């Protein structure tokens, strides 16, 4: 559909891509947009793509209303987040869409000149004159992007005075800066959006080179001016930004450069290995060089399979079976649950390492939804990692025959909470080429029943390191008052006997028997109570007569959930079994003390230096509800020791401060997502051929 066939579209989408910038930066960006208009009777529609941050709460706190927020639920990289905004504009049949970094402040009249020039011919995108915010003297940051003979990108006009461009007419440039630009949606539908494998850096240059090859032009319009703070978000990557810039330069050259440019690009990377940080330069050279043959093959085929937007808009057969180098990740991406968190984290790691990922929502859960399940719209890859339990794995394979069979490789990423594996699980292993597991405990369990030709690997996912939402934390802290607050949290659909809130209630009442002592409180946070009313009644009866024990049953969004864990004084996990245990890990990151059973997957990261662990007696499962085999061993926490640990964590301020710092340091020492992603890709390279 051409721009002349769309009708009278007056609202121009302006997409702001954000990922936890410094306080006040996003707010000022959005406010500058709301305070301006493109003119000509048109209005703007501000959409914030929240790339794993807390944008909604920040905007609400700043009183910025009328702003749509789209959450990616993890840092999926600039390209993938920007593509969400491009999708939005195309779906609403907009003629153009502006994409800005979250540290850009627009000046009055910035948008109309860009829109006017975009309508002047086959113009793919137009960028404003980008000046450095608060620079003295005023300084230009960019009037476009270009690359040199070795593929290294640079900003045209950088360092010059803005007065040099006063009154200048729009001019052609090789590529526009991703800091701020307006894109034609005709162009987006023609060549696709940003290459999501690039994660951060060089995606704008690659898009420019791809667009130029398709006959599109790019321009700078000096009559439009915006200010850029610079590095407000990318500074969070620290030295890791060097890795992406170097790797992506090699990939861009492989996709678009000639033989001479390729040789110079590789030689530049070799020379840069001598520079600090040397480890990252070496890794970028290795990963970039390994990925170059794949980029050459895509180029020879005149296709870029990673471009989710391109395949979506050209309408391929979702059951297409041509082999690709990417990965399908099946899971509860759209569900608020531990399994959903795991699938989202795994996907983000693969993308950070440069992998092409197709997300497939497994829409069979009754848990609260973050968003509706999505329809599979892209060509399938030949390798699938399924975050689907072993219990439902056979049914899953029957529902998705396109993911299994000849020419396909299937990996089951499984969580399990017992050392005993049911026969049904062992049978399901025959449907997978490999089983991957998050902890030593789960690996050993499945490894005990694995066939020699079905490897079981320990492939951990990153322990969570989100930024706690300050507003949500403050709200919970105010609600809890001055009492020392303990928290036990579980889903009624996750088998209450396994989570064992019964022990938390008993230990709390034993540790603090005086019901009139309002200096302590136990919060029992649950979801899905309405689905298990009998279980709920039995658990709530254990707290009868003790008003210090408060039950909260509701679905919390991510900000409120994290805020609650950060606000309480102690997280209690008296589990009988746990395959991983994300909530204790969250508490460690938030410096919230953890008291837990010394059993299951949690012992991979909990120890006596960073938590208060409790002994247990091994007992047989009595109420496994058909999920856990009757009589199989699991851990019954020592309630007396649990009560003593609850008292200790409250009584010793010095010890508490020491332990929570050790806990936070343990989580902080985890590798970056890209490193996890590289490990996954290396494991996939050693997977037997399909």
Secondary structure, DSSP 4 states (H G I P E B T S, - for coil): --GGGS----EEEEEEEESSPSTTHHHHHHHHHHT---BTTBEEEEEEEESSS-HHHHHHHTT--S-EEEE-SS---HHHHHHHHHHHHHHTT-SEEEEEETTEEEPTTHHHHHHHHHTTTTEEEEEEEEEETT-SS--EEES-EEE-TT--EEETTTTS-GGGGTTPPPEEESB--TTEEEEEHHHHHHH-S--GGG-SSSHHHHHHHHHHHTT-EEEEEEEEEEEE--STTGGGGTTHHHHHHHHHHHHHHHHH--HHHHHHHHHHHHHHTTSSSHHHHHHHHHHHHHHHHHHHHHHHTT--TT-HHHHHHHT--TT-----SSEEEEE-TTBSSHHHHHHHHHHHHHHHTT--EEEEE-----SPBSSPPPPP-SPPPSEEEE---GGGHHHHHHHTGGGSSTT-EEEEEE----SS--HHHHHHGGG-SEEEESSHHHHHHHHTT--TTS-EEE-PPPPP-PPPPHHHHHHHHHHHTTSEEEEEEEEGGG-HHHH-HHHHHHHHHHHT--TT-TTEEEEEEEE-GGG-HHHHHHHHHTTTT-TTEEEEES---HHHHHHHHHHSSEEEE--S--SS-HHHHHHHHTT-EEEEES-GGGGGT--TTTSEEE-EEEEE-S--TTTSPTT-EEEEE-HHHHHHHHHHHHH-HHHHHHHHHHHHHHHHTSPPHHHHHHHHHHHHHTSPP-
